Amino acid sequence: MKKKGFVVLAVAAVLTLGTATMSAWAAEGWAQSGNTWSYYDSNGYKVTNVWKKGADNLWRYLNGNDEMAVNTWVDNTYYMDSNGILVTDKWMKFQESGSSEYKWYYFGSSGKAIMDNWSKINNKWYYFDSNGEMQTGWVLDNMYYCGTDGVMRTGWQKLFPPDSDYDPDRVSPGDEDDDGKRWYYFSDSGKKYMPKETSGDYGTYKIDGVAYCFDSDGALQTGWKNVGVDNADYDIQNYKYYDSSGKLRTGWYSIEPPEDLSGYEGDVEWFYFSSNGTPKAGPKEGEATTQNLTKINGKTYLFNDRGNPVYGLQKVRIGSTSEYTSYYFGDKKTSTMQKGKIKVTEGDGDEETYYFSDSGRGYTGVKDGYLYYMGKLQRAEDGVRYEPITIPAGNSYTTYVVNASGKVAKNTTVKNADGVKYKTSSSGSLTKVDDEDASGSYRDPIEPVWKE
């Protein structure tokens, strides 16, 4: 390392050595000859390449020319100021010959320049390379960052990435005025947060109670990120969403779906993120069970495999059984479970009357004098006036007689358009047909037309 060619820019205080000139046979000590000082040993010889203290008890150095060294490096480790005094506990700024750049060095209490190490100076940390030069920017395998003042940074810092291949024209998601810099987080020790190597391309880290996402270089991420281990399957539940500030999103949010996933109806969809940021999701539409119903803030939802709350008329299996029924979740804007008597647009576009119990389940049986099956109102076919319809119930069934509006004929005898006579009980169930005991099943009920 060449340091003798440096020009000293910092000026140290001058300490007087004394004024007496010594002869060759005088006692051991300092002697001045012109503008230089030498040191004589007890035999009257000038000493070389040794350290000696002056009358002020400060260290000087006698060089190979038996002169006190001034404005120069000693052993590429120490620096002697313009008065020949060892520099200690002090910053020094040097400009290399033929260069416009300046380098800062710090000399500790022993006079040694701090080299290849961290040093805490005035309660601030600095890093010096093997030549003793104070470092700025990314240091130590890009795990730490020192500002232009050399001070180690902690906490949030917006910086140019250390990767020289970084594209400055790239815009971070949610940051349209990106200047090419990225956000990084450094702990109190100054170390940059980095995801574990086994966690895939991204890792999450809580800062002040808020979860953030970082890539493999430690850069803060925004938008949708597949945080599954080793970028697990392209499943919505392996994704989390981070807003423009990098914070993990929870609760309801209307956003564009992940670009990696397909099958969404619109450019913008509703998602519900749990407290850990995982989107709520369920099976494909038509494959859901009542166990997939989810209550949020007092309202019941059913989520599909894409993470969206479903809407419209849905086929839902009852628990773990093979039985199923209908649930209605309103239009897309509503997307919550509905109850009571409702006009429903079925999957084929036709509007039908439905009744849903307080649990939201499509009602089967007689309600308010009308017959329903899986929630759908059952009517006699046009032109027949009255018609028996057999409603299954597990391993049994019950046949009711209804008119064209779906009203059940109770405790009465009615005739259809062909004159066939039906007698019913007080519950509306068929007891006799043309005065003969009713037996067997009749027309099956019409099932709902499910939303596709």
One Martini backbone bead per residue (centre of mass of N, CA, C, O) as a GRO file, in nm:
protein
  452
    1MET     BB    1   0.092   0.038   0.026
    2LYS     BB    2   0.061   0.372  -0.076
    3LYS     BB    3   0.132   0.673   0.143
    4LYS     BB    4   0.367   0.883   0.076
    5GLY     BB    5   0.190   1.041  -0.156
    6PHE     BB    6   0.041   1.198   0.054
    7VAL     BB    7  -0.166   1.469   0.149
    8VAL     BB    8  -0.217   1.670   0.412
    9LEU     BB    9  -0.525   1.818   0.540
   10ALA     BB   10  -0.487   1.780   0.827
   11VAL     BB   11  -0.439   1.968   1.131
   12ALA     BB   12  -0.215   1.967   1.386
   13ALA     BB   13  -0.098   2.027   1.677
   14VAL     BB   14   0.168   2.206   1.810
   15LEU     BB   15   0.466   2.071   1.964
   16THR     BB   16   0.723   2.145   2.161
   17LEU     BB   17   1.063   2.024   2.198
   18GLY     BB   18   1.274   2.254   2.175
   19THR     BB   19   1.600   2.451   2.136
   20ALA     BB   20   1.838   2.284   2.181
   21THR     BB   21   2.157   2.215   2.065
   22MET     BB   22   2.334   1.916   1.992
   23SER     BB   23   2.607   1.741   2.044
   24ALA     BB   24   2.777   1.443   1.999
   25TRP     BB   25   2.868   1.457   2.332
   26ALA     BB   26   2.606   1.463   2.442
   27ALA     BB   27   2.338   1.388   2.577
   28GLU     BB   28   2.068   1.230   2.561
   29GLY     BB   29   1.864   1.338   2.268
   30TRP     BB   30   1.753   1.617   2.124
   31ALA     BB   31   1.816   1.761   1.787
   32GLN     BB   32   1.877   2.045   1.584
   33SER     BB   33   1.887   2.069   1.211
   34GLY     BB   34   1.744   2.309   1.108
   35ASN     BB   35   1.438   2.147   1.007
   36THR     BB   36   1.551   1.913   1.180
   37TRP     BB   37   1.527   1.609   1.372
   38SER     BB   38   1.710   1.437   1.627
   39TYR     BB   39   1.847   1.134   1.790
   40TYR     BB   40   2.050   1.071   2.071
   41ASP     BB   41   2.241   0.867   2.219
   42SER     BB   42   2.466   0.793   2.475
   43ASN     BB   43   2.698   0.778   2.229
   44GLY     BB   44   2.612   0.997   1.997
   45TYR     BB   45   2.400   0.854   1.821
   46LYS     BB   46   2.191   0.821   1.571
   47VAL     BB   47   1.871   0.726   1.543
   48THR     BB   48   1.675   0.454   1.388
   49ASN     BB   49   1.371   0.323   1.359
   50VAL     BB   50   1.233   0.484   1.611
   51TRP     BB   51   1.081   0.550   1.915
   52LYS     BB   52   1.011   0.882   2.060
   53LYS     BB   53   1.000   1.109   2.313
   54GLY     BB   54   0.915   1.409   2.414
   55ALA     BB   55   0.879   1.666   2.636
   56ASP     BB   56   0.549   1.611   2.598
   57ASN     BB   57   0.510   1.288   2.585
   58LEU     BB   58   0.532   1.242   2.276
   59TRP     BB   59   0.534   1.074   1.984
   60ARG     BB   60   0.809   0.977   1.776
   61TYR     BB   61   0.987   0.936   1.456
   62LEU     BB   62   1.275   0.767   1.337
   63ASN     BB   63   1.411   0.734   1.051
   64GLY     BB   64   1.642   0.613   0.815
   65ASN     BB   65   1.762   0.929   0.824
   66ASP     BB   66   1.766   1.028   1.127
   67GLU     BB   67   1.468   1.155   1.118
   68MET     BB   68   1.198   1.319   1.184
   69ALA     BB   69   0.882   1.239   1.117
   70VAL     BB   70   0.673   1.399   0.864
   71ASN     BB   71   0.399   1.372   0.693
   72THR     BB   72   0.373   1.045   0.756
   73TRP     BB   73   0.414   0.714   0.726
   74VAL     BB   74   0.425   0.420   0.948
   75ASP     BB   75   0.408   0.109   0.852
   76ASN     BB   76   0.119   0.162   0.732
   77THR     BB   77  -0.021   0.263   1.036
   78TYR     BB   78   0.105   0.537   1.093
   79TYR     BB   79   0.087   0.897   1.182
   80MET     BB   80   0.264   1.196   1.108
   81ASP     BB   81   0.271   1.507   1.163
   82SER     BB   82   0.399   1.828   1.111
   83ASN     BB   83   0.541   1.780   1.416
   84GLY     BB   84   0.587   1.454   1.452
   85ILE     BB   85   0.323   1.354   1.569
   86LEU     BB   86   0.131   1.119   1.684
   87VAL     BB   87  -0.166   1.005   1.576
   88THR     BB   88  -0.466   1.034   1.782
   89ASP     BB   89  -0.789   1.019   1.803
   90LYS     BB   90  -0.820   1.057   1.470
   91TRP     BB   91  -0.907   1.214   1.186
   92MET     BB   92  -0.804   1.149   0.839
   93LYS     BB   93  -0.741   1.326   0.529
   94PHE     BB   94  -0.677   1.199   0.195
   95GLN     BB   95  -0.485   1.263  -0.105
   96GLU     BB   96  -0.410   1.123  -0.386
   97SER     BB   97  -0.189   1.120  -0.610
   98GLY     BB   98  -0.362   1.204  -0.904
   99SER     BB   99  -0.628   1.254  -0.729
  100SER     BB  100  -0.970   1.351  -0.629
  101GLU     BB  101  -0.973   1.160  -0.403
  102TYR     BB  102  -1.087   1.077  -0.077
  103LYS     BB  103  -0.960   0.957   0.243
  104TRP     BB  104  -1.051   0.794   0.539
  105TYR     BB  105  -0.910   0.793   0.873
  106TYR     BB  106  -0.844   0.608   1.184
  107PHE     BB  107  -0.688   0.685   1.498
  108GLY     BB  108  -0.614   0.553   1.774
  109SER     BB  109  -0.478   0.557   2.091
  110SER     BB  110  -0.211   0.405   1.965
  111GLY     BB  111  -0.209   0.512   1.642
  112LYS     BB  112  -0.363   0.314   1.493
  113ALA     BB  113  -0.505   0.213   1.219
  114ILE     BB  114  -0.799   0.115   1.123
  115MET     BB  115  -0.829  -0.238   1.023
  116ASP     BB  116  -1.038  -0.468   0.921
  117ASN     BB  117  -1.282  -0.306   1.084
  118TRP     BB  118  -1.467  -0.216   1.343
  119SER     BB  119  -1.568   0.116   1.478
  120LYS     BB  120  -1.636   0.307   1.768
  121ILE     BB  121  -1.730   0.653   1.711
  122ASN     BB  122  -1.910   0.847   1.880
  123ASN     BB  123  -2.144   0.617   1.874
  124LYS     BB  124  -2.029   0.516   1.591
  125TRP     BB  125  -2.019   0.308   1.311
  126TYR     BB  126  -1.728   0.174   1.140
  127TYR     BB  127  -1.561   0.080   0.829
  128PHE     BB  128  -1.245  -0.082   0.763
  129ASP     BB  129  -1.014  -0.170   0.566
  130SER     BB  130  -0.700  -0.312   0.504
  131ASN     BB  131  -0.602   0.008   0.457
  132GLY     BB  132  -0.802   0.200   0.645
  133GLU     BB  133  -1.049   0.267   0.484
  134MET     BB  134  -1.329   0.419   0.477
  135GLN     BB  135  -1.652   0.299   0.432
  136THR     BB  136  -1.896   0.284   0.169
  137GLY     BB  137  -2.178   0.134   0.151
  138TRP     BB  138  -2.140  -0.179   0.068
  139VAL     BB  139  -2.057  -0.444   0.302
  140LEU     BB  140  -1.983  -0.747   0.367
  141ASP     BB  141  -2.152  -0.900   0.145
  142ASN     BB  142  -2.399  -0.698   0.160
  143MET     BB  143  -2.488  -0.677   0.489
  144TYR     BB  144  -2.393  -0.377   0.491
  145TYR     BB  145  -2.436  -0.013   0.561
  146CYS     BB  146  -2.272   0.289   0.452
  147GLY     BB  147  -2.264   0.598   0.438
  148THR     BB  148  -2.113   0.883   0.321
  149ASP     BB  149  -2.012   0.912   0.637
  150GLY     BB  150  -1.971   0.588   0.730
  151VAL     BB  151  -2.223   0.519   0.874
  152MET     BB  152  -2.395   0.285   1.012
  153ARG     BB  153  -2.690   0.134   0.927
  154THR     BB  154  -3.029   0.138   1.047
  155GLY     BB  155  -3.304   0.008   0.962
  156TRP     BB  156  -3.455   0.189   0.735
  157GLN     BB  157  -3.347   0.169   0.380
  158LYS     BB  158  -3.299   0.354   0.078
  159LEU     BB  159  -3.146   0.169  -0.193
  160PHE     BB  160  -2.918   0.062  -0.389
  161PRO     BB  161  -2.847  -0.212  -0.517
  162PRO     BB  162  -2.567  -0.427  -0.526
  163ASP     BB  163  -2.652  -0.513  -0.800
  164SER     BB  164  -2.520  -0.444  -1.115
  165ASP     BB  165  -2.785  -0.574  -1.277
  166TYR     BB  166  -2.970  -0.365  -1.210
  167ASP     BB  167  -3.278  -0.223  -1.311
  168PRO     BB  168  -3.362   0.114  -1.307
  169ASP     BB  169  -3.648   0.075  -1.475
  170ARG     BB  170  -3.766  -0.069  -1.256
  171VAL     BB  171  -4.083  -0.128  -1.103
  172SER     BB  172  -4.226  -0.139  -0.819
  173PRO     BB  173  -4.478  -0.255  -0.673
  174GLY     BB  174  -4.657   0.033  -0.583
  175ASP     BB  175  -4.400   0.220  -0.722
  176GLU     BB  176  -4.411   0.450  -0.966
  177ASP     BB  177  -4.160   0.645  -0.843
  178ASP     BB  178  -3.921   0.486  -0.896
  179ASP     BB  179  -3.547   0.527  -0.856
  180GLY     BB  180  -3.408   0.224  -0.808
  181LYS     BB  181  -3.477   0.185  -0.526
  182ARG     BB  182  -3.463   0.004  -0.213
  183TRP     BB  183  -3.582  -0.163   0.061
  184TYR     BB  184  -3.422  -0.199   0.383
  185TYR     BB  185  -3.327  -0.404   0.674
  186PHE     BB  186  -3.163  -0.309   0.981
  187SER     BB  187  -3.034  -0.389   1.250
  188ASP     BB  188  -2.877  -0.286   1.536
  189SER     BB  189  -2.610  -0.433   1.412
  190GLY     BB  190  -2.653  -0.382   1.078
  191LYS     BB  191  -2.794  -0.625   0.973
  192LYS     BB  192  -2.934  -0.768   0.713
  193TYR     BB  193  -3.220  -0.887   0.607
  194MET     BB  194  -3.258  -1.248   0.550
  195PRO     BB  195  -3.364  -1.511   0.420
  196LYS     BB  196  -3.388  -1.824   0.435
  197GLU     BB  197  -3.273  -2.064   0.222
  198THR     BB  198  -3.539  -2.263   0.282
  199SER     BB  199  -3.787  -2.038   0.204
  200GLY     BB  200  -3.716  -1.939  -0.067
  201ASP     BB  201  -3.753  -1.634  -0.231
  202TYR     BB  202  -3.910  -1.569   0.039
  203GLY     BB  203  -3.947  -1.359   0.337
  204THR     BB  204  -4.054  -1.308   0.670
  205TYR     BB  205  -4.083  -1.003   0.884
  206LYS     BB  206  -4.099  -0.858   1.198
  207ILE     BB  207  -4.178  -0.502   1.250
  208ASP     BB  208  -4.329  -0.364   1.493
  209GLY     BB  209  -4.564  -0.598   1.438
  210VAL     BB  210  -4.495  -0.607   1.126
  211ALA     BB  211  -4.531  -0.765   0.822
  212TYR     BB  212  -4.274  -0.860   0.590
  213CYS     BB  213  -4.120  -0.876   0.259
  214PHE     BB  214  -3.836  -1.062   0.127
  215ASP     BB  215  -3.585  -1.122  -0.063
  216SER     BB  216  -3.278  -1.281  -0.123
  217ASP     BB  217  -3.149  -0.968  -0.089
  218GLY     BB  218  -3.350  -0.793   0.116
  219ALA     BB  219  -3.584  -0.680  -0.044
  220LEU     BB  220  -3.860  -0.520  -0.048
  221GLN     BB  221  -4.200  -0.618  -0.086
  222THR     BB  222  -4.473  -0.603  -0.323
  223GLY     BB  223  -4.759  -0.746  -0.342
  224TRP     BB  224  -4.762  -1.041  -0.482
  225LYS     BB  225  -4.651  -1.347  -0.301
  226ASN     BB  226  -4.474  -1.647  -0.310
  227VAL     BB  227  -4.426  -1.797   0.023
  228GLY     BB  228  -4.367  -2.067  -0.040
  229VAL     BB  229  -4.188  -2.331  -0.026
  230ASP     BB  230  -4.022  -2.323  -0.302
  231ASN     BB  231  -4.255  -2.223  -0.454
  232ALA     BB  232  -4.514  -2.340  -0.437
  233ASP     BB  233  -4.781  -2.397  -0.555
  234TYR     BB  234  -5.027  -2.248  -0.761
  235ASP     BB  235  -5.170  -2.121  -0.483
  236ILE     BB  236  -5.340  -1.886  -0.317
  237GLN     BB  237  -5.230  -1.991  -0.023
  238ASN     BB  238  -4.917  -1.910  -0.114
  239TYR     BB  239  -5.019  -1.622  -0.091
  240LYS     BB  240  -4.937  -1.273  -0.049
  241TYR     BB  241  -5.012  -0.931   0.056
  242TYR     BB  242  -4.839  -0.619  -0.022
  243ASP     BB  243  -4.830  -0.312   0.013
  244SER     BB  244  -4.677  -0.013  -0.077
  245SER     BB  245  -4.529  -0.034   0.223
  246GLY     BB  246  -4.509  -0.370   0.281
  247LYS     BB  247  -4.756  -0.454   0.421
  248LEU     BB  248  -4.947  -0.684   0.549
  249ARG     BB  249  -5.242  -0.813   0.449
  250THR     BB  250  -5.569  -0.778   0.602
  251GLY     BB  251  -5.859  -0.876   0.525
  252TRP     BB  252  -6.025  -0.688   0.318
  253TYR     BB  253  -5.959  -0.692  -0.051
  254SER     BB  254  -5.939  -0.504  -0.359
  255ILE     BB  255  -5.780  -0.681  -0.631
  256GLU     BB  256  -5.556  -0.802  -0.823
  257PRO     BB  257  -5.465  -1.082  -0.923
  258PRO     BB  258  -5.241  -1.299  -0.972
  259GLU     BB  259  -5.053  -1.350  -1.254
  260ASP     BB  260  -5.008  -1.672  -1.213
  261LEU     BB  261  -5.318  -1.674  -1.210
  262SER     BB  262  -5.627  -1.823  -1.306
  263GLY     BB  263  -5.995  -1.786  -1.352
  264TYR     BB  264  -6.090  -1.503  -1.343
  265GLU     BB  265  -6.348  -1.279  -1.400
  266GLY     BB  266  -6.180  -1.029  -1.308
  267ASP     BB  267  -5.950  -0.774  -1.261
  268VAL     BB  268  -6.113  -0.747  -0.988
  269GLU     BB  269  -6.097  -0.881  -0.651
  270TRP     BB  270  -6.203  -1.044  -0.370
  271PHE     BB  271  -6.033  -1.066  -0.049
  272TYR     BB  272  -5.943  -1.273   0.240
  273PHE     BB  273  -5.729  -1.202   0.512
  274SER     BB  274  -5.579  -1.326   0.750
  275SER     BB  275  -5.377  -1.263   1.021
  276ASN     BB  276  -5.133  -1.410   0.836
  277GLY     BB  277  -5.227  -1.347   0.514
  278THR     BB  278  -5.411  -1.572   0.430
  279PRO     BB  279  -5.616  -1.670   0.200
  280LYS     BB  280  -5.924  -1.744   0.155
  281ALA     BB  281  -6.031  -2.087   0.084
  282GLY     BB  282  -6.164  -2.342  -0.135
  283PRO     BB  283  -6.333  -2.514  -0.327
  284LYS     BB  284  -6.480  -2.578  -0.588
  285GLU     BB  285  -6.743  -2.512  -0.750
  286GLY     BB  286  -6.966  -2.775  -0.632
  287GLU     BB  287  -6.756  -2.896  -0.379
  288ALA     BB  288  -6.885  -2.799  -0.137
  289THR     BB  289  -6.935  -2.763   0.212
  290THR     BB  290  -7.057  -2.673   0.518
  291GLN     BB  291  -6.756  -2.660   0.630
  292ASN     BB  292  -6.682  -2.401   0.431
  293LEU     BB  293  -6.820  -2.212   0.595
  294THR     BB  294  -6.777  -1.852   0.662
  295LYS     BB  295  -6.741  -1.635   0.937
  296ILE     BB  296  -6.763  -1.266   0.903
  297ASN     BB  297  -6.882  -1.034   1.086
  298GLY     BB  298  -7.171  -1.209   1.086
  299LYS     BB  299  -7.103  -1.334   0.805
  300THR     BB  300  -7.160  -1.560   0.533
  301TYR     BB  301  -6.920  -1.757   0.353
  302LEU     BB  302  -6.793  -1.870   0.024
  303PHE     BB  303  -6.501  -2.014  -0.099
  304ASN     BB  304  -6.297  -2.056  -0.349
  305ASP     BB  305  -5.999  -2.167  -0.505
  306ARG     BB  306  -5.928  -1.841  -0.565
  307GLY     BB  307  -6.038  -1.661  -0.303
  308ASN     BB  308  -6.343  -1.612  -0.359
  309PRO     BB  309  -6.647  -1.506  -0.311
  310VAL     BB  310  -6.932  -1.633  -0.369
  311TYR     BB  311  -7.217  -1.645  -0.593
  312GLY     BB  312  -7.523  -1.729  -0.594
  313LEU     BB  313  -7.609  -2.047  -0.681
  314GLN     BB  314  -7.525  -2.322  -0.460
  315LYS     BB  315  -7.367  -2.628  -0.431
  316VAL     BB  316  -7.405  -2.812  -0.114
  317ARG     BB  317  -7.270  -3.021   0.096
  318ILE     BB  318  -7.360  -3.222   0.376
  319GLY     BB  319  -7.097  -3.240   0.505
  320SER     BB  320  -6.997  -3.592   0.475
  321THR     BB  321  -7.212  -3.639   0.287
  322SER     BB  322  -7.405  -3.696  -0.017
  323GLU     BB  323  -7.567  -3.465   0.043
  324TYR     BB  324  -7.756  -3.187  -0.097
  325THR     BB  325  -7.781  -2.826  -0.153
  326SER     BB  326  -7.883  -2.494  -0.127
  327TYR     BB  327  -7.720  -2.176  -0.176
  328TYR     BB  328  -7.734  -1.816  -0.123
  329PHE     BB  329  -7.515  -1.514  -0.232
  330GLY     BB  330  -7.611  -1.344  -0.432
  331ASP     BB  331  -7.451  -1.114  -0.571
  332LYS     BB  332  -7.135  -1.005  -0.626
  333LYS     BB  333  -7.163  -0.763  -0.428
  334THR     BB  334  -7.247  -0.950  -0.190
  335SER     BB  335  -7.150  -1.259  -0.121
  336THR     BB  336  -7.379  -1.363   0.082
  337MET     BB  337  -7.571  -1.525   0.284
  338GLN     BB  338  -7.909  -1.619   0.249
  339LYS     BB  339  -8.253  -1.558   0.358
  340GLY     BB  340  -8.546  -1.685   0.285
  341LYS     BB  341  -8.750  -1.530   0.055
  342ILE     BB  342  -8.640  -1.563  -0.294
  343LYS     BB  343  -8.538  -1.430  -0.591
  344VAL     BB  344  -8.380  -1.647  -0.832
  345THR     BB  345  -8.111  -1.675  -1.045
  346GLU     BB  346  -8.029  -1.909  -1.240
  347GLY     BB  347  -7.803  -2.070  -1.446
  348ASP     BB  348  -8.018  -2.018  -1.702
  349GLY     BB  349  -8.169  -1.725  -1.612
  350ASP     BB  350  -8.397  -1.804  -1.445
  351GLU     BB  351  -8.668  -1.722  -1.236
  352GLU     BB  352  -8.700  -1.818  -0.888
  353THR     BB  353  -8.840  -1.955  -0.605
  354TYR     BB  354  -8.708  -1.927  -0.268
  355TYR     BB  355  -8.607  -2.111   0.038
  356PHE     BB  356  -8.428  -2.010   0.337
  357SER     BB  357  -8.301  -2.077   0.610
  358ASP     BB  358  -8.134  -1.962   0.890
  359SER     BB  359  -7.876  -2.136   0.778
  360GLY     BB  360  -7.921  -2.117   0.441
  361ARG     BB  361  -8.075  -2.359   0.369
  362GLY     BB  362  -8.242  -2.529   0.154
  363TYR     BB  363  -8.567  -2.597   0.153
  364THR     BB  364  -8.749  -2.895   0.271
  365GLY     BB  365  -9.087  -2.865   0.213
  366VAL     BB  366  -9.325  -2.706   0.409
  367LYS     BB  367  -9.382  -2.343   0.359
  368ASP     BB  368  -9.637  -2.149   0.402
  369GLY     BB  369  -9.796  -2.366   0.197
  370TYR     BB  370  -9.528  -2.449   0.045
  371LEU     BB  371  -9.325  -2.621  -0.191
  372TYR     BB  372  -8.992  -2.752  -0.128
  373TYR     BB  373  -8.665  -2.807  -0.299
  374MET     BB  374  -8.374  -2.704  -0.219
  375GLY     BB  375  -8.555  -2.420  -0.211
  376LYS     BB  376  -8.742  -2.491  -0.444
  377LEU     BB  377  -9.021  -2.429  -0.601
  378GLN     BB  378  -9.308  -2.640  -0.640
  379ARG     BB  379  -9.486  -2.712  -0.942
  380ALA     BB  380  -9.726  -2.743  -1.145
  381GLU     BB  381  -9.783  -2.805  -1.444
  382ASP     BB  382  -9.891  -2.679  -1.710
  383GLY     BB  383 -10.247  -2.756  -1.723
  384VAL     BB  384 -10.298  -2.959  -1.450
  385ARG     BB  385 -10.336  -2.786  -1.172
  386TYR     BB  386 -10.258  -3.074  -1.035
  387GLU     BB  387  -9.974  -3.227  -0.848
  388PRO     BB  388  -9.776  -3.490  -0.768
  389ILE     BB  389  -9.494  -3.474  -0.535
  390THR     BB  390  -9.189  -3.636  -0.462
  391ILE     BB  391  -9.018  -3.627  -0.149
  392PRO     BB  392  -8.719  -3.687  -0.039
  393ALA     BB  393  -8.608  -3.868   0.284
  394GLY     BB  394  -8.373  -4.044   0.249
  395ASN     BB  395  -8.534  -4.362   0.263
  396SER     BB  396  -8.773  -4.178   0.208
  397TYR     BB  397  -9.112  -4.042   0.142
  398THR     BB  398  -9.320  -3.761   0.014
  399THR     BB  399  -9.647  -3.678  -0.106
  400TYR     BB  400  -9.758  -3.395  -0.282
  401VAL     BB  401 -10.008  -3.142  -0.350
  402VAL     BB  402  -9.998  -2.910  -0.622
  403ASN     BB  403 -10.005  -2.621  -0.777
  404ALA     BB  404  -9.895  -2.380  -1.006
  405SER     BB  405  -9.782  -2.207  -0.737
  406GLY     BB  406  -9.712  -2.436  -0.497
  407LYS     BB  407  -9.957  -2.501  -0.344
  408VAL     BB  408 -10.083  -2.682  -0.085
  409ALA     BB  409 -10.306  -2.946  -0.051
  410LYS     BB  410 -10.516  -2.945   0.239
  411ASN     BB  411 -10.753  -3.133   0.351
  412THR     BB  412 -10.837  -3.244   0.051
  413THR     BB  413 -11.011  -3.245  -0.273
  414VAL     BB  414 -10.870  -3.285  -0.599
  415LYS     BB  415 -10.839  -3.193  -0.951
  416ASN     BB  416 -10.728  -3.241  -1.243
  417ALA     BB  417 -10.753  -3.187  -1.581
  418ASP     BB  418 -10.838  -3.514  -1.605
  419GLY     BB  419 -10.998  -3.588  -1.317
  420VAL     BB  420 -10.804  -3.654  -1.107
  421LYS     BB  421 -10.816  -3.767  -0.775
  422TYR     BB  422 -10.709  -3.588  -0.470
  423LYS     BB  423 -10.614  -3.683  -0.143
  424THR     BB  424 -10.551  -3.505   0.166
  425SER     BB  425 -10.395  -3.406   0.430
  426SER     BB  426 -10.316  -3.169   0.668
  427SER     BB  427 -10.010  -3.169   0.537
  428GLY     BB  428 -10.053  -3.258   0.210
  429SER     BB  429 -10.055  -3.547   0.182
  430LEU     BB  430 -10.100  -3.824   0.000
  431THR     BB  431 -10.376  -4.077   0.022
  432LYS     BB  432 -10.557  -4.051  -0.253
  433VAL     BB  433 -10.656  -4.211  -0.573
  434ASP     BB  434 -10.949  -4.240  -0.669
  435ASP     BB  435 -11.012  -4.374  -0.373
  436GLU     BB  436 -10.722  -4.482  -0.359
  437ASP     BB  437 -10.457  -4.583  -0.226
  438ALA     BB  438 -10.162  -4.445  -0.199
  439SER     BB  439  -9.873  -4.536  -0.408
  440GLY     BB  440  -9.574  -4.462  -0.436
  441SER     BB  441  -9.433  -4.266  -0.680
  442TYR     BB  442  -9.384  -3.964  -0.842
  443ARG     BB  443  -9.293  -3.685  -0.923
  444ASP     BB  444  -9.011  -3.535  -0.939
  445PRO     BB  445  -8.831  -3.299  -0.838
  446ILE     BB  446  -8.697  -2.985  -0.908
  447GLU     BB  447  -8.395  -2.886  -0.948
  448PRO     BB  448  -8.159  -2.685  -0.938
  449VAL     BB  449  -7.985  -2.435  -1.121
  450TRP     BB  450  -7.668  -2.402  -1.131
  451LYS     BB  451  -7.397  -2.227  -1.099
  452GLU     BB  452  -7.110  -2.208  -1.321
   0.00000   0.00000   0.00000
